[in-house]
Amino acid sequence: MKAFGVGVVFVLVLGLVWSGSLAAAADTSEFVVISHDGVDKMIDLGDGGDSAGDMTVWTNALFDAKEAEQVGTSNGYCVNLSSTHGPWQCTFILSMKEGDVVITAAQASKTGPYTGAIVGGTGAYADARGEVAYSPNQDRSKWSYSVKISK
């Protein structure tokens, strides 16, 4: 009888773990947004060209994956941490009507692709965690963001 009780407890615990995994999967959302050039400013400190302390700041229009509708803005900045291009430390926000997604990333090259960590958000994205894979097009006039959020 004791073995039966231990078996029932094991099955119940296994069921709770499995249902918790399903609940976690249900709290995951994915979407793609595209930013278009807007207000971009390069701040060149020290020697001309890439050097430590240089910054880029931006506010760009953010569109849905089909680029048919503007859904918000991409706002942020990157700071060069080296005397050559990279690594850059970046912090940016994807602001949409549902809320903001806050991202931080290190960009080690000029071309990408890059991966950033979602460190939080507001509104529908409050307490968000996850990753954003992003990269520019050839002339860097558009950036694609593949957002994977879990709560």
N, CA, C and O atoms as a GROMACS GRO file, in nm:
protein
  604
    1MET      N    1   0.082  -0.120   0.000
    1MET     CA    2   0.000   0.000   0.000
    1MET      C    3   0.086   0.125   0.000
    1MET      O    4   0.051   0.224  -0.064
    2LYS      N    5   0.198   0.122   0.072
    2LYS     CA    6   0.286   0.236   0.078
    2LYS      C    7   0.341   0.268  -0.062
    2LYS      O    8   0.350   0.385  -0.098
    3ALA      N    9   0.378   0.165  -0.140
    3ALA     CA   10   0.430   0.185  -0.276
    3ALA      C   11   0.323   0.249  -0.364
    3ALA      O   12   0.355   0.333  -0.449
    4PHE      N   13   0.197   0.211  -0.346
    4PHE     CA   14   0.087   0.269  -0.423
    4PHE      C   15   0.075   0.419  -0.395
    4PHE      O   16   0.057   0.498  -0.487
    5GLY      N   17   0.086   0.457  -0.268
    5GLY     CA   18   0.077   0.598  -0.229
    5GLY      C   19   0.192   0.680  -0.288
    5GLY      O   20   0.170   0.792  -0.335
    6VAL      N   21   0.312   0.626  -0.288
    6VAL     CA   22   0.428   0.695  -0.346
    6VAL      C   23   0.408   0.711  -0.496
    6VAL      O   24   0.441   0.815  -0.552
    7GLY      N   25   0.353   0.608  -0.562
    7GLY     CA   26   0.327   0.614  -0.706
    7GLY      C   27   0.225   0.721  -0.740
    7GLY      O   28   0.242   0.793  -0.838
    8VAL      N   29   0.120   0.733  -0.659
    8VAL     CA   30   0.017   0.835  -0.682
    8VAL      C   31   0.076   0.974  -0.666
    8VAL      O   32   0.050   1.063  -0.746
    9VAL      N   33   0.157   0.993  -0.562
    9VAL     CA   34   0.221   1.122  -0.540
    9VAL      C   35   0.312   1.157  -0.657
    9VAL      O   36   0.312   1.271  -0.703
   10PHE      N   37   0.389   1.059  -0.708
   10PHE     CA   38   0.478   1.082  -0.820
   10PHE      C   39   0.398   1.124  -0.944
   10PHE      O   40   0.436   1.218  -1.014
   11VAL      N   41   0.289   1.056  -0.972
   11VAL     CA   42   0.204   1.089  -1.087
   11VAL      C   43   0.145   1.228  -1.071
   11VAL      O   44   0.140   1.305  -1.168
   12LEU      N   45   0.100   1.263  -0.951
   12LEU     CA   46   0.044   1.397  -0.928
   12LEU      C   47   0.150   1.505  -0.948
   12LEU      O   48   0.122   1.607  -1.012
   13VAL      N   49   0.270   1.484  -0.896
   13VAL     CA   50   0.378   1.582  -0.912
   13VAL      C   51   0.416   1.594  -1.060
   13VAL      O   52   0.436   1.705  -1.110
   14LEU      N   53   0.428   1.482  -1.130
   14LEU     CA   54   0.459   1.483  -1.272
   14LEU      C   55   0.352   1.559  -1.350
   14LEU      O   56   0.383   1.635  -1.441
   15GLY      N   57   0.226   1.539  -1.315
   15GLY     CA   58   0.116   1.611  -1.380
   15GLY      C   59   0.124   1.760  -1.356
   15GLY      O   60   0.099   1.838  -1.448
   16LEU      N   61   0.160   1.802  -1.234
   16LEU     CA   62   0.173   1.945  -1.205
   16LEU      C   63   0.288   2.007  -1.284
   16LEU      O   64   0.275   2.117  -1.336
   17VAL      N   65   0.400   1.936  -1.292
   17VAL     CA   66   0.514   1.987  -1.368
   17VAL      C   67   0.476   1.999  -1.515
   17VAL      O   68   0.505   2.101  -1.578
   18TRP      N   69   0.411   1.897  -1.571
   18TRP     CA   70   0.372   1.898  -1.711
   18TRP      C   71   0.272   2.010  -1.739
   18TRP      O   72   0.286   2.081  -1.838
   19SER      N   73   0.172   2.028  -1.654
   19SER     CA   74   0.074   2.134  -1.676
   19SER      C   75   0.137   2.271  -1.658
   19SER      O   76   0.096   2.366  -1.725
   20GLY      N   77   0.237   2.284  -1.570
   20GLY     CA   78   0.308   2.410  -1.556
   20GLY      C   79   0.387   2.443  -1.681
   20GLY      O   80   0.396   2.559  -1.720
   21SER      N   81   0.443   2.340  -1.747
   21SER     CA   82   0.514   2.362  -1.872
   21SER      C   83   0.419   2.410  -1.980
   21SER      O   84   0.455   2.497  -2.060
   22LEU      N   85   0.299   2.354  -1.984
   22LEU     CA   86   0.200   2.399  -2.082
   22LEU      C   87   0.158   2.542  -2.054
   22LEU      O   88   0.141   2.620  -2.147
   23ALA      N   89   0.143   2.577  -1.928
   23ALA     CA   90   0.104   2.713  -1.894
   23ALA      C   91   0.215   2.810  -1.934
   23ALA      O   92   0.187   2.919  -1.983
   24ALA      N   93   0.341   2.770  -1.912
   24ALA     CA   94   0.451   2.857  -1.951
   24ALA      C   95   0.453   2.877  -2.102
   24ALA      O   96   0.478   2.987  -2.150
   25ALA      N   97   0.427   2.770  -2.178
   25ALA     CA   98   0.424   2.781  -2.324
   25ALA      C   99   0.311   2.872  -2.368
   25ALA      O  100   0.325   2.944  -2.467
   26ALA      N  101   0.199   2.870  -2.296
   26ALA     CA  102   0.086   2.955  -2.333
   26ALA      C  103   0.117   3.102  -2.307
   26ALA      O  104   0.054   3.189  -2.368
   27ASP      N  105   0.212   3.132  -2.217
   27ASP     CA  106   0.248   3.270  -2.186
   27ASP      C  107   0.360   3.323  -2.276
   27ASP      O  108   0.419   3.426  -2.247
   28THR      N  109   0.388   3.252  -2.386
   28THR     CA  110   0.491   3.294  -2.479
   28THR      C  111   0.425   3.355  -2.602
   28THR      O  112   0.329   3.299  -2.655
   29SER      N  113   0.478   3.470  -2.646
   29SER     CA  114   0.426   3.530  -2.769
   29SER      C  115   0.542   3.566  -2.859
   29SER      O  116   0.651   3.601  -2.812
   30GLU      N  117   0.519   3.560  -2.989
   30GLU     CA  118   0.619   3.593  -3.088
   30GLU      C  119   0.558   3.684  -3.192
   30GLU      O  120   0.443   3.665  -3.233
   31PHE      N  121   0.636   3.783  -3.237
   31PHE     CA  122   0.592   3.868  -3.346
   31PHE      C  123   0.713   3.931  -3.411
   31PHE      O  124   0.822   3.934  -3.353
   32VAL      N  125   0.694   3.982  -3.533
   32VAL     CA  126   0.799   4.049  -3.608
   32VAL      C  127   0.755   4.192  -3.635
   32VAL      O  128   0.641   4.215  -3.673
   33VAL      N  129   0.846   4.287  -3.615
   33VAL     CA  130   0.822   4.427  -3.650
   33VAL      C  131   0.944   4.478  -3.727
   33VAL      O  132   1.055   4.426  -3.711
   34ILE      N  133   0.921   4.579  -3.810
   34ILE     CA  134   1.025   4.636  -3.895
   34ILE      C  135   1.034   4.786  -3.867
   34ILE      O  136   0.932   4.855  -3.868
   35SER      N  137   1.154   4.836  -3.842
   35SER     CA  138   1.170   4.981  -3.825
   35SER      C  139   1.228   5.041  -3.952
   35SER      O  140   1.309   4.979  -4.021
   36HIS      N  141   1.184   5.162  -3.983
   36HIS     CA  142   1.232   5.239  -4.098
   36HIS      C  143   1.310   5.358  -4.045
   36HIS      O  144   1.278   5.413  -3.940
   37ASP      N  145   1.414   5.398  -4.120
   37ASP     CA  146   1.492   5.515  -4.079
   37ASP      C  147   1.404   5.633  -4.046
   37ASP      O  148   1.304   5.659  -4.113
   38GLY      N  149   1.441   5.702  -3.944
   38GLY     CA  150   1.371   5.822  -3.901
   38GLY      C  151   1.472   5.923  -3.855
   38GLY      O  152   1.550   5.975  -3.936
   39VAL      N  153   1.472   5.952  -3.726
   39VAL     CA  154   1.569   6.044  -3.669
   39VAL      C  155   1.684   5.961  -3.613
   39VAL      O  156   1.672   5.901  -3.507
   40ASP      N  157   1.794   5.958  -3.686
   40ASP     CA  158   1.915   5.888  -3.643
   40ASP      C  159   2.026   5.990  -3.630
   40ASP      O  160   2.043   6.076  -3.717
   41LYS      N  161   2.103   5.983  -3.522
   41LYS     CA  162   2.211   6.079  -3.502
   41LYS      C  163   2.333   6.004  -3.451
   41LYS      O  164   2.326   5.930  -3.352
   42MET      N  165   2.446   6.024  -3.519
   42MET     CA  166   2.573   5.968  -3.475
   42MET      C  167   2.648   6.078  -3.401
   42MET      O  168   2.664   6.188  -3.454
   43ILE      N  169   2.694   6.049  -3.281
   43ILE     CA  170   2.769   6.145  -3.201
   43ILE      C  171   2.913   6.094  -3.196
   43ILE      O  172   2.942   5.994  -3.131
   44ASP      N  173   3.003   6.163  -3.262
   44ASP     CA  174   3.143   6.123  -3.275
   44ASP      C  175   3.227   6.198  -3.172
   44ASP      O  176   3.248   6.318  -3.185
   45LEU      N  177   3.273   6.128  -3.071
   45LEU     CA  178   3.357   6.188  -2.967
   45LEU      C  179   3.504   6.156  -2.993
   45LEU      O  180   3.535   6.054  -3.055
   46GLY      N  181   3.591   6.240  -2.947
   46GLY     CA  182   3.734   6.212  -2.959
   46GLY      C  183   3.780   6.218  -3.103
   46GLY      O  184   3.738   6.305  -3.179
   47ASP      N  185   3.868   6.125  -3.139
   47ASP     CA  186   3.922   6.120  -3.274
   47ASP      C  187   3.810   6.094  -3.374
   47ASP      O  188   3.709   6.031  -3.341
   48GLY      N  189   3.829   6.143  -3.498
   48GLY     CA  190   3.730   6.117  -3.602
   48GLY      C  191   3.720   5.968  -3.629
   48GLY      O  192   3.819   5.895  -3.615
   49GLY      N  193   3.603   5.922  -3.667
   49GLY     CA  194   3.581   5.779  -3.690
   49GLY      C  195   3.545   5.707  -3.562
   49GLY      O  196   3.524   5.769  -3.458
   50ASP      N  197   3.540   5.575  -3.571
   50ASP     CA  198   3.498   5.493  -3.456
   50ASP      C  199   3.598   5.504  -3.341
   50ASP      O  200   3.718   5.481  -3.358
   51SER      N  201   3.547   5.539  -3.224
   51SER     CA  202   3.630   5.541  -3.103
   51SER      C  203   3.541   5.522  -2.981
   51SER      O  204   3.419   5.542  -2.987
   52ALA      N  205   3.603   5.482  -2.872
   52ALA     CA  206   3.529   5.458  -2.748
   52ALA      C  207   3.452   5.584  -2.709
   52ALA      O  208   3.506   5.695  -2.713
   53GLY      N  209   3.326   5.566  -2.672
   53GLY     CA  210   3.241   5.676  -2.629
   53GLY      C  211   3.150   5.730  -2.738
   53GLY      O  212   3.054   5.800  -2.708
   54ASP      N  213   3.178   5.697  -2.865
   54ASP     CA  214   3.088   5.738  -2.972
   54ASP      C  215   2.950   5.681  -2.945
   54ASP      O  216   2.937   5.574  -2.886
   55MET      N  217   2.849   5.752  -2.988
   55MET     CA  218   2.711   5.707  -2.965
   55MET      C  219   2.630   5.720  -3.093
   55MET      O  220   2.658   5.804  -3.179
   56THR      N  221   2.529   5.637  -3.103
   56THR     CA  222   2.425   5.656  -3.202
   56THR      C  223   2.292   5.656  -3.126
   56THR      O  224   2.270   5.572  -3.039
   57VAL      N  225   2.205   5.749  -3.160
   57VAL     CA  226   2.073   5.758  -3.097
   57VAL      C  227   1.969   5.763  -3.207
   57VAL      O  228   1.997   5.813  -3.316
   58TRP      N  229   1.849   5.711  -3.181
   58TRP     CA  230   1.748   5.708  -3.286
   58TRP      C  231   1.606   5.706  -3.232
   58TRP      O  232   1.580   5.666  -3.118
   59THR      N  233   1.517   5.750  -3.318
   59THR     CA  234   1.372   5.732  -3.304
   59THR      C  235   1.323   5.701  -3.445
   59THR      O  236   1.328   5.787  -3.533
   60ASN      N  237   1.276   5.580  -3.465
   60ASN     CA  238   1.233   5.535  -3.598
   60ASN      C  239   1.091   5.480  -3.594
   60ASN      O  240   1.047   5.426  -3.493
   61ALA      N  241   1.020   5.496  -3.704
   61ALA     CA  242   0.885   5.439  -3.717
   61ALA      C  243   0.895   5.287  -3.716
   61ALA      O  244   0.987   5.229  -3.774
   62LEU      N  245   0.800   5.223  -3.650
   62LEU     CA  246   0.796   5.078  -3.636
   62LEU      C  247   0.671   5.026  -3.705
   62LEU      O  248   0.560   5.073  -3.679
   63PHE      N  249   0.688   4.928  -3.795
   63PHE     CA  250   0.578   4.875  -3.875
   63PHE      C  251   0.556   4.727  -3.846
   63PHE      O  252   0.643   4.659  -3.792
   64ASP      N  253   0.437   4.678  -3.884
   64ASP     CA  254   0.409   4.535  -3.872
   64ASP      C  255   0.498   4.458  -3.970
   64ASP      O  256   0.570   4.518  -4.049
   65ALA      N  257   0.493   4.326  -3.963
   65ALA     CA  258   0.582   4.241  -4.043
   65ALA      C  259   0.564   4.261  -4.193
   65ALA      O  260   0.658   4.242  -4.270
   66LYS      N  261   0.444   4.301  -4.237
   66LYS     CA  262   0.418   4.324  -4.380
   66LYS      C  263   0.450   4.467  -4.422
   66LYS      O  264   0.439   4.502  -4.539
   67GLU      N  265   0.492   4.549  -4.324
   67GLU     CA  266   0.522   4.690  -4.346
   67GLU      C  267   0.402   4.767  -4.402
   67GLU      O  268   0.418   4.865  -4.476
   68ALA      N  269   0.282   4.720  -4.366
   68ALA     CA  270   0.160   4.782  -4.415
   68ALA      C  271   0.106   4.888  -4.319
   68ALA      O  272   0.038   4.982  -4.361
   69GLU      N  273   0.135   4.873  -4.190
   69GLU     CA  274   0.077   4.962  -4.089
   69GLU      C  275   0.182   4.999  -3.985
   69GLU      O  276   0.255   4.913  -3.936
   70GLN      N  277   0.189   5.128  -3.952
   70GLN     CA  278   0.279   5.169  -3.845
   70GLN      C  279   0.216   5.127  -3.712
   70GLN      O  280   0.100   5.157  -3.684
   71VAL      N  281   0.297   5.057  -3.630
   71VAL     CA  282   0.247   5.005  -3.503
   71VAL      C  283   0.314   5.071  -3.383
   71VAL      O  284   0.277   5.043  -3.269
   72GLY      N  285   0.412   5.160  -3.408
   72GLY     CA  286   0.479   5.226  -3.297
   72GLY      C  287   0.610   5.288  -3.340
   72GLY      O  288   0.626   5.330  -3.454
   73THR      N  289   0.706   5.293  -3.245
   73THR     CA  290   0.839   5.348  -3.271
   73THR      C  291   0.946   5.261  -3.207
   73THR      O  292   0.920   5.189  -3.110
   74SER      N  293   1.064   5.269  -3.263
   74SER     CA  294   1.184   5.210  -3.204
   74SER      C  295   1.270   5.327  -3.160
   74SER      O  296   1.304   5.413  -3.241
   75ASN      N  297   1.305   5.330  -3.032
   75ASN     CA  298   1.382   5.441  -2.974
   75ASN      C  299   1.499   5.382  -2.897
   75ASN      O  300   1.482   5.285  -2.823
   76GLY      N  301   1.617   5.441  -2.913
   76GLY     CA  302   1.727   5.388  -2.835
   76GLY      C  303   1.859   5.454  -2.860
   76GLY      O  304   1.869   5.557  -2.927
   77TYR      N  305   1.962   5.392  -2.804
   77TYR     CA  306   2.099   5.442  -2.820
   77TYR      C  307   2.197   5.326  -2.809
   77TYR      O  308   2.169   5.224  -2.744
   78CYS      N  309   2.312   5.343  -2.873
   78CYS     CA  310   2.423   5.249  -2.860
   78CYS      C  311   2.549   5.329  -2.830
   78CYS      O  312   2.567   5.439  -2.882
   79VAL      N  313   2.636   5.275  -2.746
   79VAL     CA  314   2.762   5.338  -2.709
   79VAL      C  315   2.875   5.245  -2.752
   79VAL      O  316   2.874   5.126  -2.720
   80ASN      N  317   2.973   5.301  -2.826
   80ASN     CA  318   3.090   5.224  -2.868
   80ASN      C  319   3.181   5.204  -2.747
   80ASN      O  320   3.214   5.300  -2.677
   81LEU      N  321   3.220   5.080  -2.722
   81LEU     CA  322   3.303   5.049  -2.606
   81LEU      C  323   3.449   5.027  -2.642
   81LEU      O  324   3.530   4.993  -2.556
   82SER      N  325   3.485   5.048  -2.770
   82SER     CA  326   3.618   5.014  -2.817
   82SER      C  327   3.670   5.124  -2.909
   82SER      O  328   3.599   5.220  -2.939
   83SER      N  329   3.794   5.110  -2.952
   83SER     CA  330   3.851   5.207  -3.045
   83SER      C  331   3.822   5.171  -3.190
   83SER      O  332   3.849   5.251  -3.280
   84THR      N  333   3.767   5.054  -3.214
   84THR     CA  334   3.724   5.014  -3.349
   84THR      C  335   3.574   4.992  -3.342
   84THR      O  336   3.513   5.013  -3.237
   85HIS      N  337   3.513   4.951  -3.453
   85HIS     CA  338   3.368   4.932  -3.450
   85HIS      C  339   3.334   4.811  -3.365
   85HIS      O  340   3.346   4.697  -3.410
   86GLY      N  341   3.292   4.836  -3.247
   86GLY     CA  342   3.241   4.732  -3.159
   86GLY      C  343   3.342   4.690  -3.055
   86GLY      O  344   3.462   4.714  -3.069
   87PRO      N  345   3.291   4.629  -2.953
   87PRO     CA  346   3.146   4.608  -2.936
   87PRO      C  347   3.074   4.737  -2.897
   87PRO      O  348   3.132   4.828  -2.836
   88TRP      N  349   2.948   4.743  -2.934
   88TRP     CA  350   2.860   4.853  -2.895
   88TRP      C  351   2.763   4.798  -2.793
   88TRP      O  352   2.713   4.687  -2.808
   89GLN      N  353   2.736   4.874  -2.690
   89GLN     CA  354   2.634   4.839  -2.590
   89GLN      C  355   2.509   4.919  -2.623
   89GLN      O  356   2.512   5.042  -2.628
   90CYS      N  357   2.399   4.848  -2.646
   90CYS     CA  358   2.276   4.914  -2.692
   90CYS      C  359   2.160   4.890  -2.594
   90CYS      O  360   2.148   4.783  -2.535
   91THR      N  361   2.079   4.991  -2.579
   91THR     CA  362   1.954   4.981  -2.505
   91THR      C  363   1.848   5.048  -2.590
   91THR      O  364   1.864   5.163  -2.632
   92PHE      N  365   1.739   4.977  -2.614
   92PHE     CA  366   1.633   5.036  -2.695
   92PHE      C  367   1.497   4.985  -2.655
   92PHE      O  368   1.483   4.884  -2.586
   93ILE      N  369   1.396   5.058  -2.700
   93ILE     CA  370   1.257   5.029  -2.664
   93ILE      C  371   1.174   5.020  -2.789
   93ILE      O  372   1.179   5.109  -2.874
   94LEU      N  373   1.098   4.913  -2.802
   94LEU     CA  374   0.997   4.902  -2.907
   94LEU      C  375   0.867   4.947  -2.843
   94LEU      O  376   0.808   4.875  -2.762
   95SER      N  377   0.822   5.067  -2.878
   95SER     CA  378   0.701   5.126  -2.820
   95SER      C  379   0.583   5.102  -2.913
   95SER      O  380   0.584   5.145  -3.028
   96MET      N  381   0.481   5.034  -2.861
   96MET     CA  382   0.362   5.002  -2.939
   96MET      C  383   0.239   5.036  -2.856
   96MET      O  384   0.252   5.062  -2.736
   97LYS      N  385   0.122   5.037  -2.916
   97LYS     CA  386   0.002   5.078  -2.842
   97LYS      C  387  -0.027   4.982  -2.725
   97LYS      O  388  -0.087   5.025  -2.626
   98GLU      N  389   0.013   4.856  -2.734
   98GLU     CA  390  -0.010   4.760  -2.626
   98GLU      C  391   0.086   4.780  -2.510
   98GLU      O  392   0.061   4.733  -2.398
   99GLY      N  393   0.197   4.850  -2.535
   99GLY     CA  394   0.299   4.873  -2.433
   99GLY      C  395   0.437   4.876  -2.494
   99GLY      O  396   0.453   4.872  -2.616
  100ASP      N  397   0.537   4.883  -2.407
  100ASP     CA  398   0.676   4.891  -2.450
  100ASP      C  399   0.749   4.761  -2.419
  100ASP      O  400   0.720   4.694  -2.319
  101VAL      N  401   0.844   4.726  -2.506
  101VAL     CA  402   0.936   4.615  -2.482
  101VAL      C  403   1.075   4.675  -2.470
  101VAL      O  404   1.122   4.742  -2.562
  102VAL      N  405   1.142   4.652  -2.357
  102VAL     CA  406   1.273   4.710  -2.329
  102VAL      C  407   1.380   4.603  -2.353
  102VAL      O  408   1.372   4.491  -2.303
  103ILE      N  409   1.482   4.641  -2.434
  103ILE     CA  410   1.584   4.546  -2.479
  103ILE      C  411   1.723   4.601  -2.452
  103ILE      O  412   1.745   4.722  -2.465
  104THR      N  413   1.815   4.514  -2.416
  104THR     CA  414   1.956   4.550  -2.408
  104THR      C  415   2.036   4.446  -2.485
  104THR      O  416   2.002   4.328  -2.486
  105ALA      N  417   2.145   4.492  -2.550
  105ALA     CA  418   2.222   4.401  -2.635
  105ALA      C  419   2.363   4.450  -2.652
  105ALA      O  420   2.391   4.569  -2.637
  106ALA      N  421   2.453   4.359  -2.685
  106ALA     CA  422   2.589   4.392  -2.727
  106ALA      C  423   2.599   4.362  -2.875
  106ALA      O  424   2.567   4.251  -2.919
  107GLN      N  425   2.644   4.459  -2.953
  107GLN     CA  426   2.661   4.440  -3.096
  107GLN      C  427   2.811   4.435  -3.124
  107GLN      O  428   2.880   4.536  -3.112
  108ALA      N  429   2.860   4.317  -3.162
  108ALA     CA  430   3.003   4.298  -3.181
  108ALA      C  431   3.050   4.324  -3.324
  108ALA      O  432   3.170   4.329  -3.348
  109SER      N  433   2.958   4.342  -3.418
  109SER     CA  434   2.996   4.365  -3.556
  109SER      C  435   2.907   4.473  -3.616
  109SER      O  436   2.809   4.515  -3.555
  110LYS      N  437   2.942   4.518  -3.735
  110LYS     CA  438   2.865   4.623  -3.801
  110LYS      C  439   2.743   4.568  -3.874
  110LYS      O  440   2.648   4.641  -3.898
  111THR      N  441   2.745   4.441  -3.909
  111THR     CA  442   2.642   4.387  -3.998
  111THR      C  443   2.533   4.305  -3.930
  111THR      O  444   2.424   4.294  -3.985
  112GLY      N  445   2.559   4.249  -3.814
  112GLY     CA  446   2.460   4.163  -3.751
  112GLY      C  447   2.465   4.024  -3.813
  112GLY      O  448   2.557   3.996  -3.890
  113PRO      N  449   2.373   3.938  -3.783
  113PRO     CA  450   2.256   3.960  -3.697
  113PRO      C  451   2.297   3.969  -3.550
  113PRO      O  452   2.406   3.928  -3.510
  114TYR      N  453   2.205   4.024  -3.472
  114TYR     CA  454   2.227   4.045  -3.330
  114TYR      C  455   2.116   3.977  -3.250
  114TYR      O  456   2.008   3.948  -3.301
  115THR      N  457   2.146   3.953  -3.122
  115THR     CA  458   2.045   3.902  -3.030
  115THR      C  459   2.048   3.989  -2.905
  115THR      O  460   2.154   4.013  -2.847
  116GLY      N  461   1.931   4.036  -2.864
  116GLY     CA  462   1.920   4.116  -2.744
  116GLY      C  463   1.833   4.049  -2.640
  116GLY      O  464   1.750   3.964  -2.673
  117ALA      N  465   1.853   4.086  -2.517
  117ALA     CA  466   1.773   4.033  -2.407
  117ALA      C  467   1.658   4.128  -2.377
  117ALA      O  468   1.678   4.249  -2.364
  118ILE      N  469   1.538   4.073  -2.366
  118ILE     CA  470   1.424   4.153  -2.321
  118ILE      C  471   1.434   4.160  -2.169
  118ILE      O  472   1.431   4.057  -2.101
  119VAL      N  473   1.446   4.282  -2.116
  119VAL     CA  474   1.466   4.300  -1.973
  119VAL      C  475   1.344   4.354  -1.902
  119VAL      O  476   1.347   4.379  -1.782
  120GLY      N  477   1.236   4.372  -1.976
  120GLY     CA  478   1.113   4.420  -1.914
  120GLY      C  479   1.022   4.485  -2.014
  120GLY      O  480   1.045   4.480  -2.135
  121GLY      N  481   0.917   4.547  -1.962
  121GLY     CA  482   0.822   4.614  -2.049
  121GLY      C  483   0.713   4.680  -1.968
  121GLY      O  484   0.714   4.680  -1.845
  122THR      N  485   0.618   4.735  -2.042
  122THR     CA  486   0.503   4.800  -1.980
  122THR      C  487   0.376   4.748  -2.048
  122THR      O  488   0.382   4.681  -2.150
  123GLY      N  489   0.262   4.781  -1.988
  123GLY     CA  490   0.134   4.742  -2.047
  123GLY      C  491   0.124   4.592  -2.065
  123GLY      O  492   0.150   4.515  -1.973
  124ALA      N  493   0.087   4.550  -2.187
  124ALA     CA  494   0.073   4.407  -2.217
  124ALA      C  495   0.205   4.332  -2.203
  124ALA      O  496   0.206   4.210  -2.193
  125TYR      N  497   0.316   4.406  -2.202
  125TYR     CA  498   0.449   4.344  -2.194
  125TYR      C  499   0.514   4.360  -2.056
  125TYR      O  500   0.634   4.337  -2.041
  126ALA      N  501   0.435   4.398  -1.957
  126ALA     CA  502   0.488   4.412  -1.820
  126ALA      C  503   0.547   4.279  -1.776
  126ALA      O  504   0.489   4.173  -1.800
  127ASP      N  505   0.661   4.284  -1.712
  127ASP     CA  506   0.732   4.165  -1.663
  127ASP      C  507   0.780   4.073  -1.775
  127ASP      O  508   0.811   3.956  -1.750
  128ALA      N  509   0.786   4.124  -1.897
  128ALA     CA  510   0.830   4.041  -2.010
  128ALA      C  511   0.977   4.005  -1.998
  128ALA      O  512   1.058   4.084  -1.949
  129ARG      N  513   1.010   3.886  -2.043
  129ARG     CA  514   1.146   3.838  -2.056
  129ARG      C  515   1.153   3.766  -2.190
  129ARG      O  516   1.050   3.728  -2.245
  130GLY      N  517   1.272   3.747  -2.241
  130GLY     CA  518   1.286   3.675  -2.366
  130GLY      C  519   1.402   3.728  -2.447
  130GLY      O  520   1.497   3.786  -2.393
  131GLU      N  521   1.394   3.709  -2.579
  131GLU     CA  522   1.500   3.749  -2.670
  131GLU      C  523   1.443   3.818  -2.792
  131GLU      O  524   1.328   3.797  -2.831
  132VAL      N  525   1.525   3.902  -2.851
  132VAL     CA  526   1.493   3.965  -2.978
  132VAL      C  527   1.609   3.941  -3.072
  132VAL      O  528   1.722   3.979  -3.043
  133ALA      N  529   1.581   3.876  -3.185
  133ALA     CA  530   1.681   3.861  -3.290
  133ALA      C  531   1.656   3.975  -3.388
  133ALA      O  532   1.543   3.995  -3.433
  134TYR      N  533   1.761   4.051  -3.420
  134TYR     CA  534   1.740   4.165  -3.508
  134TYR      C  535   1.860   4.186  -3.599
  134TYR      O  536   1.972   4.147  -3.568
  135SER      N  537   1.832   4.248  -3.713
  135SER     CA  538   1.938   4.275  -3.810
  135SER      C  539   1.893   4.384  -3.907
  135SER      O  540   1.773   4.402  -3.930
  136PRO      N  541   1.992   4.456  -3.963
  136PRO     CA  542   1.959   4.559  -4.061
  136PRO      C  543   1.956   4.500  -4.202
  136PRO      O  544   2.010   4.393  -4.228
  137ASN      N  545   1.890   4.574  -4.293
  137ASN     CA  546   1.901   4.538  -4.432
  137ASN      C  547   2.036   4.587  -4.484
  137ASN      O  548   2.116   4.641  -4.408
  138GLN      N  549   2.062   4.570  -4.613
  138GLN     CA  550   2.193   4.601  -4.672
  138GLN      C  551   2.238   4.744  -4.645
  138GLN      O  552   2.353   4.766  -4.606
  139ASP      N  553   2.151   4.844  -4.666
  139ASP     CA  554   2.192   4.984  -4.648
  139ASP      C  555   2.157   5.040  -4.509
  139ASP      O  556   2.170   5.160  -4.485
  140ARG      N  557   2.112   4.952  -4.419
  140ARG     CA  558   2.079   4.985  -4.280
  140ARG      C  559   1.964   5.086  -4.268
  140ARG      O  560   1.953   5.156  -4.167
  141SER      N  561   1.879   5.093  -4.370
  141SER     CA  562   1.763   5.184  -4.365
  141SER      C  563   1.642   5.118  -4.299
  141SER      O  564   1.546   5.187  -4.263
  142LYS      N  565   1.645   4.987  -4.284
  142LYS     CA  566   1.538   4.913  -4.217
  142LYS      C  567   1.602   4.808  -4.126
  142LYS      O  568   1.708   4.753  -4.155
  143TRP      N  569   1.533   4.784  -4.016
  143TRP     CA  570   1.578   4.682  -3.921
  143TRP      C  571   1.460   4.589  -3.894
  143TRP      O  572   1.348   4.634  -3.873
  144SER      N  573   1.486   4.460  -3.896
  144SER     CA  574   1.385   4.359  -3.866
  144SER      C  575   1.408   4.306  -3.724
  144SER      O  576   1.520   4.270  -3.688
  145TYR      N  577   1.300   4.302  -3.644
  145TYR     CA  578   1.305   4.255  -3.506
  145TYR      C  579   1.212   4.134  -3.492
  145TYR      O  580   1.091   4.146  -3.511
  146SER      N  581   1.268   4.019  -3.458
  146SER     CA  582   1.188   3.900  -3.430
  146SER      C  583   1.183   3.885  -3.278
  146SER      O  584   1.281   3.846  -3.216
  147VAL      N  585   1.067   3.916  -3.221
  147VAL     CA  586   1.050   3.927  -3.076
  147VAL      C  587   0.989   3.798  -3.021
  147VAL      O  588   0.886   3.751  -3.069
  148LYS      N  589   1.055   3.741  -2.920
  148LYS     CA  590   1.004   3.621  -2.851
  148LYS      C  591   0.994   3.654  -2.703
  148LYS      O  592   1.095   3.665  -2.634
  149ILE      N  593   0.871   3.670  -2.656
  149ILE     CA  594   0.846   3.712  -2.518
  149ILE      C  595   0.790   3.597  -2.437
  149ILE      O  596   0.703   3.523  -2.483
  150SER      N  597   0.841   3.582  -2.315
  150SER     CA  598   0.779   3.491  -2.220
  150SER      C  599   0.759   3.569  -2.090
  150SER      O  600   0.834   3.661  -2.058
  151LYS      N  601   0.657   3.531  -2.018
  151LYS     CA  602   0.628   3.600  -1.890
  151LYS      C  603   0.644   3.502  -1.777
  151LYS      O  604   0.624   3.539  -1.661
   0.00000   0.00000   0.00000
